[in-house]
Amino acid sequence: MINDFDAASGLSFFLYRSAARPDIGNGDLTRILSVARSRNKAAGLTGCLHHEDGLFFQWLEGPHAGLRPVIESILRDDRHHDVTVLNEGPLDVRRFEDWQMRFSDRDRKSLMDWFAAQSMSTVDRNEYAGGVVAFLQSIV
Ligand SMILES: Cc1cc2nc3c(=O)[nH]c(=O)nc-3n(C[C@H](O)[C@H](O)[C@H](O)COP(=O)(O)O)c2cc1C
């Protein structure tokens, strides 16, 4: 879907995994999502965040100019650490166009169980990143 944001500049995406601060609770998650959704809306960003076994997996997409400052904020946020960029680059079509930031956790669907069932490699970097995206897109 082409909207004003997308027409103004090309789309990019950013996919990472990070370790949540050990004492992160539901209150922290609620606050993270509340700020994320309003800021993403203003910047024309969409995506999803998955929390499982102390790890965050996040896919963010939108116009490059809007995406960059949000990524910088996320990278310096002390509510998580060890941010590993799994993939990033240009994007043709939004994958989560209906979501300012969808949230899921293992009660909804488990990434670890999903990987085990797919017999996909979690060692090969490209296959792992592709698996994470496929998993995130499989959550309905
Ligand atoms: C796991 C995680 C995911 C986040 N996702 C987003 C997001 O999608 N969009 C966003 O604006 N902020 C997100 N944040 C919050 C930012 O890190 C930051 O606190 C917020 O954007 C405010 O920016 P500032 O700290 O530079 O003022 C996230 C934080 C964490 C820990």
The ligand as an SDF file (V2000), in Angstrom:
LIG
                    3D

 31 33  0  0  0  0  0  0  0  0999 V2000
   12.6800   -4.0310   22.7950 C   0  0  0  0  0  0  0  0  0  0  0  0
   12.3510   -2.5920   22.5450 C   0  0  0  0  0  0  0  0  0  0  0  0
   11.6330   -2.2510   21.3960 C   0  0  0  0  0  0  0  0  0  0  0  0
   11.3160   -0.9250   21.1350 C   0  0  0  0  0  0  0  0  0  0  0  0
   10.6370   -0.6110   20.0040 N   0  0  0  0  0  0  0  0  0  0  0  0
   10.3960    0.6740   19.7030 C   0  0  0  0  0  0  0  0  0  0  0  0
    9.7430    1.0270   18.4990 C   0  0  0  0  0  0  0  0  0  0  0  0
    9.3290    0.2090   17.6900 O   0  0  0  0  0  0  0  0  0  0  0  0
    9.5600    2.3500   18.2450 N   0  0  0  0  0  0  0  0  0  0  0  0
    9.9540    3.3180   19.1290 C   0  0  0  0  0  0  0  0  0  0  0  0
    9.7570    4.4990   18.8410 O   0  0  0  0  0  0  0  0  0  0  0  0
   10.5410    3.0060   20.2910 N   0  0  0  0  0  0  0  0  0  0  0  0
   10.7710    1.7190   20.5960 C   0  0  0  0  0  0  0  0  0  0  0  0
   11.3800    1.4030   21.7780 N   0  0  0  0  0  0  0  0  0  0  0  0
   11.6470    2.4900   22.7350 C   0  0  0  0  0  0  0  0  0  0  0  0
   12.8890    3.2600   22.3460 C   0  0  0  0  0  0  0  0  0  0  0  0
   14.0270    2.5040   22.7340 O   0  0  0  0  0  0  0  0  0  0  0  0
   12.9070    4.6560   23.0380 C   0  0  0  0  0  0  0  0  0  0  0  0
   12.7830    4.5260   24.4280 O   0  0  0  0  0  0  0  0  0  0  0  0
   11.7970    5.5540   22.5310 C   0  0  0  0  0  0  0  0  0  0  0  0
   11.7440    5.5360   21.1310 O   0  0  0  0  0  0  0  0  0  0  0  0
   12.0170    7.0160   23.0100 C   0  0  0  0  0  0  0  0  0  0  0  0
   13.1710    7.5370   22.3940 O   0  0  0  0  0  0  0  0  0  0  0  0
   14.2720    8.3510   23.2070 P   0  0  0  0  0  0  0  0  0  0  0  0
   14.6750    7.4640   24.3670 O   0  0  0  0  0  0  0  0  0  0  0  0
   15.3930    8.5880   22.2190 O   0  0  0  0  0  0  0  0  0  0  0  0
   13.5800    9.5940   23.6480 O   0  0  0  0  0  0  0  0  0  0  0  0
   11.7120    0.0860   22.0670 C   0  0  0  0  0  0  0  0  0  0  0  0
   12.4320   -0.2800   23.2020 C   0  0  0  0  0  0  0  0  0  0  0  0
   12.7350   -1.5930   23.4440 C   0  0  0  0  0  0  0  0  0  0  0  0
   13.5010   -1.9570   24.6890 C   0  0  0  0  0  0  0  0  0  0  0  0
  1  2  1  0
  2  3  1  0
  2 30  2  0
  3  4  2  0
  4  5  1  0
  4 28  1  0
  5  6  2  0
  6  7  1  0
  6 13  1  0
  7  8  2  0
  7  9  1  0
  9 10  1  0
 10 11  2  0
 10 12  1  0
 12 13  2  0
 13 14  1  0
 14 15  1  0
 14 28  1  0
 15 16  1  0
 16 17  1  0
 16 18  1  0
 18 19  1  0
 18 20  1  0
 20 21  1  0
 20 22  1  0
 22 23  1  0
 23 24  1  0
 24 25  2  0
 24 26  1  0
 24 27  1  0
 28 29  2  0
 29 30  1  0
 30 31  1  0
M  END
$$$$
